């Protein structure tokens, strides 16, 4: 398979194709003469040391069997979502505790202020 030497990424939030390193692929448009205008998926780390060399034509994605790479990426996305939801719950618990602590600090400060006011009067 060939890729374009001068391709521009297309930002597409509905893109759910993941490369071998479980990153969401970027969509590019080929500018080579034999495939001019044809869109393809490529690893987001393209041309870096971490590039997994993933490449797939967009119009051929639906023709591919549901392979293990896609299944693994979907499972990873589910795990990530569950971690995010768990972290959100933990942050909410921390916020509630901070409100309780702040309320106690204010109550103690008010008590001390009231006590000093009574003693001075």
N, C-alpha and C positions, 0 to 999 in steps of 0.2 A: 504494500500500500504506500502511496506517496502522499506527502503533505505539501502545503504551499510554503514557499520560502518567504513570501510577503503576505501574511494573513493578519487580519485585524479581528480581535475578539468581539463577539456580540454579547451584550449583557442580556441574559434570559433567565428570569427567576423561576420559570417553570421547568427548566432543564434539570432532569433527574438522572443523568448518566454519570457514573463514577468511574474513575480510572483505577489502575492497579494499586495505587497508594491510597485508595479510599477518599480521594478528594473529588469534589464536584467538578466535572469537566467544563471547560470554557467552549463556546461554540465559535468557530472561525469560518471565514469564507475564503475559498481557494482563489488564487489569482494566477494560477498556471494555465497556460493556453488549453491543455487537454481537459481541464476540469474547472474552467472559469465560472465563478459564481456558485459552485457547489459548496454546500456547508458541511462541516465536519466537527467532531468532538476531539479534543486533545487534552492531555494532562495540563493542568493549570501551571505546573512547574516546567513547562516546555523550555528547552534549551538551557536548563540549569543542571547542576550536578545531581539534583534529586529527581529529575525527569524519569518517569517509569516507561516512557515511549508509547503510551496508550494513544491509539488513533482509531477512529471509527467514523465512517460517513454517516451523516444524519439520516439520509434517506434509506440506509440499510439497517438502522437500529431496530425497527419493527420486524425485520426479517430474521433477526437473530434469536436463537433459543434463550430462554431465561437462564443465563449462566451463573456460575457460582460467584463471579466477581460482582455482579449486580446484586445478588442475594446478600453477600457479605456487606456491601455498602449500605443496603437498606437496613440490615440488622444493626450496623454501626450507627446509622442515623437514629434508629429507635432507642438505642442505648444512650446516645448523646441527649436525646429529648428527655429520657427518664432522668438522667443526671441533672439536666437543666431544671426540670420540675422539682426534683428533690432539693436542689440548691435554693430554688425560689421559696419552698416551704421552710427551709432552715433560716433564710433571711427574714421571712415573716415572723418566725419565732423570736429571732434576735431583736427585731423591731419592737415586738410586744414587751420583751424583757427590758429594753431600754426605756420604754414609756413608763413601766412600773418603777424602775430605778430613778428616773427623772422625777416622777411623782413623789417618791419617798424623799429625795433630796430637797425638793421644794417644800414638802410638809415639815421636814426637820428645820429648814431655814426659817419658815414661817413661825414655828414653835419657838425657836431661839429668839427671833425678832420680837415676838409677842411677850416672851418671858423677860427680855431685857427692857421692854417698854414698861411692863408692870413694875419691875424692880426700881426703875428710875422715876416713876411717877409718885 
